Amino acid sequence: GAWTAAEEGAKFFKNVVNEMSANPRMLIIHECMGRDCGYLTAATCKSYLDSLTGLPFVPGLGLEKDKKLVHALYIPELPLDCDGEA
């Protein structure tokens, strides 16, 4: 159930992030919806980050791990401080 949903979400996100070579200034927003979706969002993020382990990165070709990382994760179960994020 939930772990499979997280793994599938991570695969989808990985495919979208791989398109960053077409536009390096791309902003990607991946949204998970549903009851208690923050837990699914967090599990999807963890599954995606785990999938990066062992990948070959070639900084000279623009294939840097920084470009594939998740830079922010917001979940509804925690309050969001927009001023603190700025």
Rosetta blueprint (number, residue, H / E / L):
1 G L
2 A H
3 W H
4 T H
5 A H
6 A H
7 E H
8 E H
9 G H
10 A H
11 K H
12 F H
13 F H
14 K H
15 N H
16 V H
17 V H
18 N H
19 E H
20 M H
21 S H
22 A L
23 N L
24 P L
25 R L
26 M L
27 L L
28 I L
29 I L
30 H L
31 E L
32 C L
33 M L
34 G L
35 R L
36 D L
37 C H
38 G H
39 Y H
40 L H
41 T H
42 A H
43 A H
44 T H
45 C H
46 K H
47 S H
48 Y H
49 L H
50 D H
51 S H
52 L L
53 T L
54 G L
55 L L
56 P L
57 F L
58 V E
59 P H
60 G H
61 L H
62 G L
63 L E
64 E L
65 K H
66 D H
67 K H
68 K H
69 L L
70 V L
71 H L
72 A L
73 L L
74 Y L
75 I L
76 P L
77 E L
78 L L
79 P L
80 L L
81 D L
82 C H
83 D H
84 G H
85 E H
86 A L
